[in-house]
């Protein structure tokens, strides 16, 4: 089954695939842990395995963030994730394994997130339990290839699939860029899970950006130095994102993008 899933993902340009056992949610690995109501077999009783896929956000697509450029690619990737998890679900159902896709964003817009800054299921925790990465100071899941510049989607299935091992290494470098660059100081320097991101402050800031049609923020994601994509795009120097960065030929391009598309 896992080999068939990997082949399917490869044929659809899905680089990240991980499998977690539904039982992995039962044993807390740190505190605070995921409440029972948010466990896969609470949401879909009988779930045995959680299939997690990840699609990267190309680094140059979010370097001008907050901007219309990042907003549009963010929406595109979310839509693709929902389509792919749906198609995997139908494929499994036709093979005789009852399954259900979990939507990428489980909330009704940014105003709903301000009111209750939680979705009904955490894909980043699913990705962690599926061995795809480790948590960074920004509470995002960091991956070796793309750092936090990945969006995840999940499928709950009653198929018994061999799970992937949880990563034991820590990919976060503690560079503090996400802490220092957050415009509303929502990121704690204590790291996850000891230092939780202030989700309410983050959501309220994003709500303001949404009124300008340039949400989400994305700053703590673009400045993260983790990920081989930085080398691929020639962006090893994260100092280029600082406002006072000198001799940055990209700043003109980013300013051009930011001057368009916003309300």
N, C-alpha and C positions, 0 to 999 in steps of 0.2 A: 504493500500500500504506500509506504513512504517513497519508494523508488518511483512509483507511478505518479505521485504528487509532485516529486521533484522534476520529473520529465514534463509534466503539465505546466509547471511554473516556468521552466526554462523555455518552453515554446511560446509563452506569453510575456516574456521579458520581465519576469518577477524574480529579482535577484535574491531576496531573503525569504526563507521558509524555515519554520521551526514547529516542533510538536511538543505540547505539554500535556501531561496526564491531568485529568480533572482532580485527581487526588492531591496534586501538588498544592492546591489552595488550602488543604486541610491542616497542614503543619506550618505554623508561622516561622518564617525565616528571619524576621526582624520585627521590631515594634515601632510604631503601630502597624498592625497587619490588616489585611483586607477583610472587612466584615462579611459574615456568612451570607447576607443577602446579595452580595456582589459576586459570589462564587458561581462558576459555570453551571453546576448541577442544581443550584438554587434557581437560576434563571431558566434553564432548560433541563428539568429532571431527567436523569438517565445518561447525561453526558459522560463519556469516558475519556475523550481526547479533545484537545483544543488545537486546531490548526491555525497558525499565525503566519501571515504573509506581510512583507514589508516592501514598500516602494520608496525610492529615494527622491528627495527634492534636490535637483541640480543646484549646486552651490551658487553659481552666478544668478540664478533665478530669485534668490532671496537677499542678495547683497545690498540691494537698494531699499530693503524693508525698513520701516513700513512703507509699502507702495502697492500700486495696482498690479505690478508685475508679480510680486509674491502672492498677492491675494488670488490671482487667477490660476497660478500653478498649484497653489494649495487646494483650490476647489477642484481642479482637474484630477489631482492625485486622489483626493477623497472619493470622487466619483468613480475612478478606476478601481479603487479598493472595494467599493460597494458592488461594482459589477463583477469583479473577480471572485469575491467571497460568495456571491450569489451563484456564479457558475460552478464553483467547486462544490457548493452545496447540492445543486441539481445533479451533478456528476455522481456524488456519493449516494444521493437518494436513489438514483437509477441503478446503482450497483447494489442496492439493498441495505444501505446504512443510513438510518434516519439522521438528518443533520439540519442545522439552521444557521444562516448567516447573521452576524451581529453588525449593525450599521456602524460606520466609522465614527460618527459623532452622535452620541445618544442624548441630544438635547435640542430644543426648538429655538435655536438662535442665541446670539450673545446675551440678550436681555434675560433669557431663561437661565443662562449660566451665571449671570450676576446674582439672580435670585437664589440659585442653588448651584454653587460651583463644583458640581460633580455630575458625571454621566453614570448610567446604570451599570456600565461595565468598563473596566480599565484595560485597554489594549496594550498599554505600555507594560503593565504587570504581567499580562499574558505573554508578551514578547520576552520579558525577563525570565519567566518560568519555562519558556520554550528555548532558552539558551542563546538568544540572539544578541544580548548585550548586557551592560551593567548600568546602574544609575549614576548620574552626574550630580553636581551641586545644584544644577537647575531643575532637578527632579525629573529630567527627561532621560529616556533610555539611550545610552551611547553605544554605537556599533563600531566595529573596527574599520569598516569600509567607508561609512558615511557620518560618523559621529552621531549627533542627535538629528541629523537632517534626513529623517526617515518617518514615514507615516505607516501605521500598522492597521491591519484588519484581521478579524478572527472568524472562525467557523467552529461551532460546537457540533460534535458528532458522537454517535453511539458506537462508532467503529473503534476497536481497540488498536491503537497505533503505537509503536515503540516511541517513547518520548526521547527528546534530546536532553543532554546533560545541561544543567544550569551552569553558567560561567562563574568561575570562582575568582577571576582576576578583576581588578578595578581599573577601568579604562580612563577614568577621570584624572586629570593632571593637577587638579586644585590650583589652576592658574588664576582663578578669581575673576576672569573676564566677565562671566555671566552675572556675577554678583555686582561688580563695579558698573557694568553697562546697563543694568536694568533701569529703565526710566522712572519706575515707581518703587524701587528698592524692595521688590517682592521676593527676591531670591536670597535665601539665607546662606551665610558662609559656613554653616555647620554641616552641610551635606545631607543627603537623604539616607535614612528616614529621620535622623535626629533634627535636622533643620528643614521643615516643610516650607515649600513656596506659599506665599500669601496669595491663594487662588482668587480671593475676592478682589484684592487690589489689581491683580493681573486682569481679571475679567472686566472690571470697571474701566481700566485703561483701554482694553480691546473694544469695549462698547463705544468709547469715544472715537476710536479709529474707524469703527464700523460705520459711524455716521458720516465719515469722510470717504467711505468705500475703500479703505486701505488696511483693513484688519485681515489677519491677525498681526501682532507685533513682529515676532520672529527674531528679535535682536539677540536673545540669549542662545539661539540656535546658530545664527550665522557666525558669531564670534568664537564659538567653541573650537579649540585647536585640534580636537580628536577627529580622526578619519583620514583614510588614504585619499579621499576625494580632494583634500586640500593640496596634496602633491600633484594630483592629476590636473587640477586647474591652475597650478602655480600660485597657490594662496597660503604658503607656509607662514608668512608674516601676518599675524592677525592684527598687528598694529595699524594696518591700512584702514581699519574701520573706525579708528578714532577721529573725531572731528578736527583735531589739530594735526593730523598726519600730513607731513610735508611731502611734496613731489609724488603725489598719488594720481596717476593719470586716469584712474578709474572713477575718481570723484566726480569728474565732469559728466560721465555717463550716468552715474547714480542720480545726480542732481537733475539731469534731463528727464529721467524716468519719473522721479518724484514730482516733477512739475506738471505731470499729465495724469489724467484719470481720477484725481481726487475731487471730491465735492467741496 
